[in-house]
Amino acid sequence: MSQLFTPFTLRGLTIRNRTVIAPMCQYTSQHGFANDWHFVHLGRFALGGFGLVILEATGVTPEARISYGDLGLWDDEHIAPLAHIVQFLKAEGSATGIQLAHAGRKAATPIAWRHGFDETEAEKAEYAYETWIPEAPSAERHSDNPAFQMPVELDKAGIHRLVQSFADAARRADQAGFDTVEIHGAHGYLINQFLSPLANHRTDEYGGSRENRMRFALEVTEAVRAAWPEEKPLLMRLSVTDGSPGGWSIDDTIALSLELKSLGVDMIHCSSGGFDGYSLKSAPLYQVQLSKAVRAAGIPTIAVGLIDDPYDAERILESGEADLVAFARTALEDPNWAIHARHILEGGGDAYQLWPKQARNRIRDRDRVLGIRQ
């Protein structure tokens, strides 16, 4: 059996294989609620054989959302629609996760496929349009792009409120039945803003030195870990490097990861970027070296970023560059990528078992007639 299709265990969770669906914002929610789109979008990845499916960046408060179309988990009423999705994913063999997020100064931005805030009045009513003033470590805009507003600077009471909001969202995620939660500390959003000297210009205990800039991330982690069941793993997604001059670095991430591990984080999901001046060139496997560097420091990692070839995914695991491999756009293009990859790496036989029971014998018969994949 290939390594990619061996089980993997974190705390009390065993994942059927080492493929992960990375969080992908769908901008299709109203008032934070999951709906039929999310059910179908996510359900196809469980049917496609992936081991762990992590839901999109989910706002821990209404103001935490990247856009008004994001999922939310700030209210108990959000639990039931998410539980419906979780039950289906688990029934089809996938472990389930949800990414708890706050966008900080990158909140209240337009829906990705629109041309700015171009909604008609009728569309605003139909899509539950909302806007608000973002909050951030420092009262500085993300960029001059008109999509980004001037945020207000969080005071200490606001910081403590948000730490509690992350913990409350984690409790709701447990009630919805999720196997794991992932704290979003990447891509220039709030936690990344506190970490990065590019966005954090505070002069109190939350700014200045690296130790101070890490404080908010560590307080969130400690609160979430206390609210999250001991037997369930806790993940954190980090921009291992801002990839921008003067920004957060790989060495910074290694130092933070060791602190996170001591607080009960079980795995780091290794991404990059989030600020202007990003210099990493997108290409196949371009972030794998970031995962390798963090894993070498002694904490399990997920590699992500334009991983498409099953043999590349297998090599990443064999060479010790990551423990799990995540997919986003690759999975959108082929929701059955995991099943297809197992056929490629292992041939026929047991590979058919990853197909849903409603399909596997029909696919096997088709392949036999065509003389393929046996």
QUIZIMO-V865661 format. One record per run of one state. SS is the DSSP state (H for helix, E for strand, C for the rest). FROM is the first residue (numbers start at 1). LEN is the number of residues. If there is no record, write none. Layout:
ss/from/len
SS/FROM/LEN
SS/FROM/LEN
This chain:
ss/from/len
C/1/2
H/3/3
C/6/2
E/8/3
C/11/2
E/13/3
C/16/3
E/19/3
C/22/8
E/30/1
C/31/2
E/33/1
C/34/2
H/36/12
C/48/4
E/52/8
C/60/2
H/62/3
C/65/7
E/72/1
C/73/3
H/76/16
C/92/3
E/95/7
C/102/2
H/104/3
C/107/14
H/121/7
C/128/7
E/135/2
C/137/15
E/152/2
C/154/2
H/156/21
C/177/3
E/180/6
C/186/4
H/190/6
C/196/14
H/210/4
C/214/1
H/215/13
C/228/6
E/234/6
C/240/10
H/250/13
C/263/4
E/267/5
C/272/16
H/288/9
C/297/4
E/301/3
C/304/6
H/310/9
C/319/5
E/324/4
C/328/1
H/329/5
C/334/3
H/337/10
C/347/2
H/349/6
C/355/5
H/360/11
C/371/4
